[in-house]
Amino acid sequence: MIVAHATARQHDEALAAAAVTQAQARTGGRPFAWCGDGWREYRPVLTTAYRRVVRTGKPGRPPRQVPDELALTQRIKHCDPHGRLLSIETKATIGAPVPQPHTVRVERLNGVLRDRLNGLTRKTHAFAKTADTWDALLDLASFEHTWLRPHPALRLPIVGPTRRQDPRYEPRTPAMALGLTNHPWTWTEFLTRPMLISR
């Protein structure tokens, strides 16, 4: 499930702050383990976003500390001058290291998005001309991936008298696996559902 994403023309600290702020708001501010590449902006942005005031009972300004639940594990690729991969370094930048900090699921999701969004394909005329257009495209693709399309890895066998040669499964979406809904949504249901927007 895609929790949050951010788009910007420059790969700077503001981009990392936008993504972390969205993820923090959509998870209720709960600290958790992060995995990323070797980008240096991750550590200061996460530290600033999640550190909390700790009351010690002593006079003076109370210190701000990062909770123990927050962790950041980075996988840094080392290449030669020609761009060939030499080694991959795994480093726990914040907290304890993640047991399996692999990016297989992220790369698989990137492949899915390239297959469904023409703006990500190479040598295309279907590029997004503005960041707002790109954000809207990615939002729709993320919604379709999470709420509409069942994933074979999430399906559950149906309990009941079924033939062994023909097992029956219940299709499930990531939203169903997280308990957010009890059925795969359709575009009609999404477009006709009344929404309450707070301002």
ABEGO torsion letter per residue (X at the ends): XBABBBBBABBBAAAAAAAAAAAAAAAGGBBBBBBBBABAAAAAAAAAAABBBBBAGBBEBBBBBBBAABBBBBBBBBBBAAGBBABBBBBBABEBBBABBBAAAAAAAAAAAAAABAAABBGBAABBABAAAAAAAAAAAAAAAAAABBBAAABBBBBEBBBAABBBBBBBBAAAAAGABABBBBAAAAAABBBBBBX
